[in-house]
Amino acid sequence: MTSLVGVFPILPTIFTSTGELDLPGTRNVLEYILAAGAAGVVFPGLASEYDTLSVDERLELTAMLGAWINGRAPLVIGASHPDVAVASRLASAGAKAGAVAAMVLTPHAHARDMEAMARYFRQVHEASGIAIMLQNAPAPMGVGLAVAQVAALARAVEGIRYVKEETQPSGHCITALATLAGNGLDAVFGGAGARYLIDELQRGATGTMPACEVTEVHVQMLARFNRGDVDGARALFERTLPLLSMQAVFRWRLTKAVLKRRGLIASDFVRAAGPALDAYDERELDALLARIADLLPLDHAPGQHASMPA
């Protein structure tokens, strides 16, 4: 089994200015993520606007990702769907594309029935044959299971090997999972845009699954932490925190605004609802990016080629 460790950014879905899938743009961002040193890639997640994609679009992009990645890095396929048959189909398509795990959000329909929740995850695992990463996100995105419930699911469903823990305080949950789940889990990842990364790493998280716009900086943070330079990792964390705080408000819009400024995508169109950046926000974003230009230069991004949109 592939060990999942390190930075696994969520690949956003890139759209044209009219809202259609932009496959070249999506591939540009994928190549940036890989060139920036990410350990692997996750798609689709909440940061991919997955709930605005049709099942056919998700299947198409899954197949394309398998072909584009071609074994260069581990792929975690997002298979979240309220219908277990559809989730199983998405996870199976991921397995066919070479995914090593399926990340699945806890379904709201089973929030009060842990036996039904276990059957749901067991069915997805048995249909796909790949490991399950249980995504424990707070409401309204997810159910926000208690730590004891997550640990019980890991013990009850052999296929659940990973957890992406995003309920707060995430650090407390990660510490408790290590005790309650024991050998029932191979690894626990943090998320939430990496806004709690240092705390999560100190508590035993093996990696993080943030949005992708500062991938090379997140990779540097983990590299410094893993070689014992916690102060160095914290220095990078503190320098990027204003941008991550802004990302917490504007989410996919902020991610795409940065990617567009870096010349990786032509359109920052989003399908998902949420606040848009106004003229003041745009100026603030430019100011924040200017302050970390040595870490995140706008005139070049890893993996960027001359053919990419300017």
C-alpha positions in Angstrom: 0.0 0.0 0.0 1.3 3.5 -0.9 2.1 5.5 2.2 0.5 8.9 2.1 2.8 11.5 3.6 3.4 15.2 2.9 1.6 18.0 1.0 -1.4 16.8 -1.0 -3.0 20.0 -2.4 -6.6 20.0 -3.6 -6.6 20.6 -7.4 -9.3 23.2 -8.3 -11.5 22.7 -11.2 -10.7 25.4 -13.7 -13.5 26.8 -15.8 -13.6 29.0 -18.9 -15.0 32.5 -18.7 -18.4 31.0 -19.6 -18.3 28.3 -17.0 -17.3 25.3 -19.0 -14.5 22.9 -18.0 -11.1 24.3 -19.0 -9.0 21.1 -19.4 -5.8 22.9 -20.4 -6.1 25.3 -17.5 -6.7 22.4 -15.0 -3.7 20.6 -16.4 -1.6 23.7 -16.0 -2.4 23.9 -12.3 -1.8 20.1 -11.9 1.7 20.5 -13.5 2.4 23.5 -11.2 1.4 21.4 -8.1 3.7 18.6 -9.1 6.6 20.8 -10.1 6.3 22.6 -6.8 7.2 19.4 -5.0 3.8 18.2 -3.7 3.8 14.6 -2.6 0.5 13.9 -4.3 -2.7 15.4 -5.6 -6.4 15.3 -4.4 -9.3 15.8 -6.8 -12.1 16.8 -6.4 -12.5 18.2 -3.0 -14.4 21.1 -1.5 -11.8 23.5 -3.0 -12.6 21.9 -6.4 -16.2 23.1 -6.2 -17.0 19.4 -6.5 -20.7 19.8 -5.7 -21.1 22.0 -8.8 -19.7 19.3 -11.1 -22.0 16.7 -12.7 -21.1 13.1 -12.3 -20.1 12.9 -15.9 -17.8 15.9 -15.5 -16.2 14.2 -12.4 -15.7 11.0 -14.3 -14.2 12.8 -17.3 -11.8 14.8 -15.1 -10.9 11.6 -13.2 -9.9 9.8 -16.4 -7.9 12.8 -17.6 -6.1 13.1 -14.3 -5.0 9.5 -14.5 -3.6 10.0 -18.0 -1.9 13.3 -17.1 -0.3 12.1 -13.9 0.6 8.7 -15.4 2.1 7.4 -12.1 4.2 10.4 -11.3 2.6 11.0 -7.9 -0.1 9.5 -5.8 -3.7 10.5 -6.7 -6.4 10.7 -4.0 -9.7 10.8 -5.8 -12.6 12.6 -4.2 -15.6 10.3 -4.3 -18.0 12.2 -2.0 -21.7 11.8 -2.9 -24.9 11.3 -0.9 -25.8 8.3 -3.0 -23.6 5.4 -2.1 -24.0 3.9 -5.6 -22.6 7.1 -7.2 -19.9 7.4 -4.6 -18.9 3.8 -5.4 -18.9 4.6 -9.1 -16.7 7.6 -8.6 -14.2 5.7 -6.4 -14.1 2.9 -8.9 -13.3 5.3 -11.7 -10.5 6.7 -9.5 -9.1 3.2 -9.0 -9.2 2.7 -12.8 -7.3 6.0 -13.2 -4.6 4.9 -10.7 -5.8 6.5 -7.5 -4.4 5.0 -4.3 -7.3 6.2 -2.1 -10.8 7.7 -2.3 -11.5 10.7 -0.1 -15.2 10.5 1.0 -17.1 13.1 3.0 -19.3 11.7 5.8 -22.9 11.6 4.3 -25.5 13.7 6.1 -28.2 11.1 5.7 -26.3 8.8 8.2 -25.3 11.4 10.7 -27.3 9.8 13.5 -26.8 6.2 12.4 -23.2 4.9 12.7 -24.1 1.4 11.5 -25.5 2.9 8.3 -22.4 5.2 8.0 -20.2 2.1 8.3 -22.2 0.3 5.6 -21.8 3.3 3.3 -18.0 3.4 3.6 -17.7 -0.4 3.5 -19.7 -0.5 0.2 -17.5 2.2 -1.4 -14.4 0.4 -0.4 -15.6 -3.0 -1.6 -16.7 -1.6 -4.9 -13.5 0.3 -5.7 -10.9 -1.9 -4.0 -8.9 1.1 -2.9 -8.3 2.6 0.6 -10.8 5.1 2.0 -9.9 8.5 3.4 -12.7 9.6 5.6 -13.1 13.4 5.4 -14.4 14.6 8.7 -15.5 18.2 8.0 -17.8 20.3 10.1 -21.3 21.2 9.1 -22.6 22.4 6.7 -20.1 20.7 4.4 -19.9 17.5 6.4 -21.3 15.9 9.5 -18.6 16.8 12.0 -18.3 13.5 13.7 -16.9 13.2 17.2 -13.4 11.7 17.5 -14.8 8.6 19.1 -17.1 8.1 16.2 -14.3 8.5 13.6 -12.2 6.0 15.5 -15.1 3.5 15.8 -15.7 3.7 12.0 -12.0 3.1 11.4 -12.2 0.0 13.5 -15.4 -1.2 12.0 -14.5 -0.7 8.3 -11.2 -2.2 7.4 -11.0 -0.1 4.2 -10.8 3.2 6.1 -7.1 3.7 6.3 -6.9 7.5 6.4 -8.7 10.5 7.9 -8.7 14.1 6.8 -9.6 15.8 10.0 -11.1 19.3 9.7 -13.4 19.7 12.7 -12.1 22.1 15.2 -9.9 22.2 17.2 -8.3 19.9 14.6 -5.1 19.5 16.6 -7.0 18.1 19.6 -8.9 15.7 17.2 -5.6 14.5 15.7 -4.1 13.8 19.1 -7.2 11.9 20.2 -7.4 9.9 17.0 -3.9 8.6 17.6 -5.0 7.2 20.9 -8.5 5.9 20.1 -7.9 4.5 16.6 -4.5 2.9 17.3 -3.5 0.7 14.4 -6.9 1.3 12.8 -5.4 4.1 10.7 -2.3 4.5 8.6 -2.3 8.3 8.7 -4.2 11.4 9.6 -4.1 14.6 7.5 -5.0 18.1 8.3 -6.9 20.4 6.0 -8.7 23.8 6.5 -6.3 25.5 4.1 -3.3 24.6 6.3 -4.2 27.4 8.7 -3.4 25.1 11.7 -0.5 23.3 10.0 2.2 23.6 12.6 0.0 22.5 15.5 -1.3 19.6 13.4 2.2 18.4 12.5 3.3 18.6 16.2 0.4 16.4 17.1 1.2 13.7 14.6 -0.4 14.6 11.3 1.5 13.0 8.5 0.7 15.8 6.0 -1.8 18.4 4.9 -4.4 18.8 2.2 -4.8 22.5 1.6 -5.8 24.6 -1.4 -3.1 24.8 -4.0 -2.1 28.4 -4.6 1.0 28.4 -2.3 2.0 24.8 -2.8 5.8 25.4 -3.0 5.6 27.3 0.4 3.7 24.5 2.0 6.2 22.0 0.7 9.0 24.1 2.2 7.2 24.3 5.5 7.0 20.5 5.8 10.6 20.0 4.7 11.8 22.4 7.4 9.6 20.8 10.0 10.7 17.2 9.1 14.3 18.1 9.4 13.8 19.5 12.8 13.7 23.2 11.9 10.4 24.0 13.6 11.2 27.7 13.9 12.0 27.9 10.2 8.7 26.1 9.4 6.9 28.5 11.7 8.5 31.5 10.0 7.1 30.5 6.7 3.7 29.8 8.2 3.6 33.2 9.8 4.5 35.0 6.6 1.7 33.3 4.6 -1.0 33.4 7.4 -2.5 36.7 6.2 -3.1 35.2 2.7 -4.5 32.0 4.3 -6.8 34.1 6.4 -8.1 35.8 3.3 -8.5 32.5 1.7 -10.7 31.3 4.5 -13.2 34.0 3.5 -13.1 33.9 -0.2 -12.0 30.2 -0.6 -12.0 29.1 -4.3 -12.2 32.7 -5.5 -9.1 33.6 -3.7 -7.3 30.5 -4.9 -8.2 31.2 -8.5 -7.4 34.9 -8.2 -3.8 34.0 -7.1 -3.5 31.3 -9.8 -4.5 33.9 -12.4 -2.0 36.4 -11.1 0.7 33.8 -11.4 -0.2 33.2 -15.1 -1.4 29.6 -14.6 -5.0 30.1 -15.7 -6.8 32.4 -18.1 -10.1 32.7 -16.2 -10.9 32.8 -12.5 -14.6 31.9 -13.1 -16.2 30.0 -10.2 -19.5 28.1 -10.1 -19.8 27.8 -6.4 -21.7 30.4 -4.3 -19.7 32.7 -2.0 -18.5 36.3 -1.6 -16.6 37.8 -4.5 -13.5 40.0 -4.2 -14.3 43.7 -4.7 -11.9 46.4 -5.7 -10.6 46.8 -2.1 -10.1 43.1 -1.7 -8.2 43.0 -5.0 -5.8 45.7 -3.8 -5.4 44.0 -0.4 -4.6 40.7 -2.2 -2.0 42.5 -4.4 -0.4 44.0 -1.2 -0.3 40.6 0.6 1.3 38.9 -2.5 3.9 41.7 -2.8 5.0 41.1 0.8 5.8 37.4 0.1 7.0 37.9 -3.5 10.3 36.2 -2.6 8.4 33.1 -1.6 5.7 33.3 -4.3 6.9 35.2 -7.4 4.2 36.3 -9.7 6.4 36.3 -12.8 7.1 32.6 -12.7 5.6 29.5 -11.0 7.0 26.0 -10.9 5.9 23.9 -13.9 5.0 27.0 -15.9 5.7 27.0 -19.6 5.6 29.5 -22.3 2.4 28.0 -23.7 0.5 28.8 -20.5 -1.9 31.8 -20.4 -0.4 35.0 -19.3 
